[in-house]
């Protein structure tokens, strides 16, 4: 975590250097401790900084009591920049915890705080988490029950939580009659009803027409709490099965699954535009220049160069995953499953190709040699191109790969406010330059 003194000023998020300062926030939180309690330590366990927009933070507070007792409190927070702040975040009530009662809204910092699961943006999460399996007994909630007869006892476990965005829960059967778990996803802005309908249509189509595209079966949806449930398609995460396997052969199977998705006749309402990636590239240009001024000539050369030659929007739009990367692929024997269709929409198919390959390259850095990575990448692209009725424009793919590498990987240290130095960023910029020139886009 960067020291606050190392964080450049963000004019649109001026409180960043304060809310990301552990000592400053300990001072702000300390007066609200209950009688007999003293705040000894404030640590920032996680930061998700979106330049010029907002910053999500997780504060870990440690309190000592005069009796010798200790208490820890985990606070989630969102710092807002310019623009209107949703009313749900500006609550004037107090947040009661075991050792302190704090304001939910620090107006001078533009900072809202809460404790899990009471996220102001993910309004249904508290109910879904607290009611657990009992919620599934409500009429009309589960269209496809993953059990026969009476509902078994279920344990609800937290898989992942992205504050202000979404939460993934896992449901395990307490009777252990079936080992397979199923999952619930609670959303802030995405409409669970729309996602459920899309998933059901895609599930039906793939089951009949694309056995190479294995999906998670949608099970039910509750619009009251903006949550949907789905089964597990089974398998192990792609990155966990790469050791000792034929990587090019495996990537050909992934390419076949992606090609099947892109040939799907569905027409989701969401539209993915290349301009969105270009806009992110502009923000990355500004943020990287602020955080790494010593790299400004290279940033201007690479990122500025990409902006200067940004391609036009694609004429052909097809159904795309929207976030196709290694963690969305599960492997079981010869079968490949793709999960997490929250961002399913119509777009340039090369956005999916580029997202997958850029993340694969990032994950394989230091694990495979450059030639091995290129061989696997070529296997993926050649297999994909055989299975779709269009040619893969290598120059366009090279630009997308380079832009995604900057926006997702080079900017990662900035988003996490991590103190990793500029060397990894310089390496990623050099790789992006090679990709933009056409090297590595085969």
PyMOL commands that set and color helices and strands:
alter all, ss='L'
color gray80, all
select helices_A, chain A and resi 4-6+16-19+22-30+87-89+125-137+192-209+238-240+247-262+274-291+293-308+326-328+349-364+370-387+394-410+412-415+423-436
alter helices_A, ss='H'
color red, helices_A
select strands_A, chain A and resi 37-50+54-65+70-80+94-96+101-103+105-106+111-114+154-162+166-173+182-187+218-222+227-231+236-237+318-320+329-332+335-338+345-347
alter strands_A, ss='S'
color yellow, strands_A
deselect
rebuild
show_as cartoon
